[in-house]
């Protein structure tokens, strides 16, 4: 796991170590008692306020009194994304909402990458919860008062926008809302120079893209801009060892990632100073379960466990979801971190809907990305997986386009090396097509590693 620290931060001594020390360091037994107390209150609330959950409980012969412990949650059926979309066909906030639109002060929405976006309403209380959750992440990722933060993510209904503004300002750092769109890269560079900004909030794809842009457009190395902390998420990247390594070395900055869910909270997990996995930062707002994505059976949260994350809100007014399947697949670490936080840690290895099966072998695009990026400078790290049929099943070999690096001449040897690496480490058969540097698309937001050729035929 990544441990190299590029910039030792003296704020360990000048500022408190935690944003919410009581919650972030609470003993696990005490934390469970707190969660279950809040869970019982939340279940009573949704049963009485949400038509969707009231009907779900009655249909399954359940009553709030049946849910007393975290283990009792297993009695309740899962809620998934499609349930939310159907719920919102009948009313703007959805039948799962617990308050009318007149009680809402802000609207967010999911990205809609897997279908129609789901609308997320926030009451004034919910806005404060969102702000606090994001502040815990930013603070754990070493954002401190006086830092100047370049925000290179959207400032729209995206949950990675306004909640970050609120949180960064609450911490006492300077928030610079560059956003995304045409001219973003030039504005980021200019404002970073003018303000001597030291932090950037962006996706891993944008950090990679911006590094290339700076070298080509300004003929300088990214590290010369003075960014020393990179925080972000929205896609696997900072958690992919070879990708993180390349970004950190290029920028001479520490990259720390967070993981959230638009329908639950913008941030639920986040890395600390030591970068050894994302801590569960919000146990007073969310109960987390781990399940086998194929069977739906619960998986014990222990060292090395893998599975899909399931969330239950325990401090939400407008849209408190119960047992919401996220599709996020993670690996878990439970050993105590040096930072002192008691929450278990995770690393996201991919999404269920991104997983491919090649001759029965399950593989995530992020794992392929890790191998390709680890071969820098023989590759640029850019790749595109070409699918000629709907996933997840892929008829081997898996077709992949990979950019070779500047100055590489022996393409036949490189092609063989990549295919052997994929076979040895991921157990898949691949047909690699090498393409010149700069051929494949670059992304300012989420990278699209899969190109669905079968859709282009229709």
Secondary structure by P-SEA (a helix, b strand, c coil): cccccccccccccccccccccccccccaaaaaaaaaaaaaaaaaaaaaccaaaaaaaaaacccccccccccccccbbbbcaaaaaaaaccccccccccccccccccccccccccccbbbbbbcaaaaaaaaaaaaaaaaaacccccbbbbbccccccccccaaaaaaaaaacbbbbccccccaaaaaaaaaaaaaccccccccaaaaaaaaaaaaaacccccccccccbbbbccccccccaaaaaaaaaaccbbbbbbbbbccccccccccccccccccccccccbbbbbcccccccccccccbbbbbbbbbbcccccccccccccccccccccccccccccbbbbbbccccccbbbcccbbbbaaaaaaaaaaaccccccbbbbbbccccccccccbbbbbbbcccccaaaaaaaaaaaaaaaccccccbbbbbccccbbbbccccccccccccccc
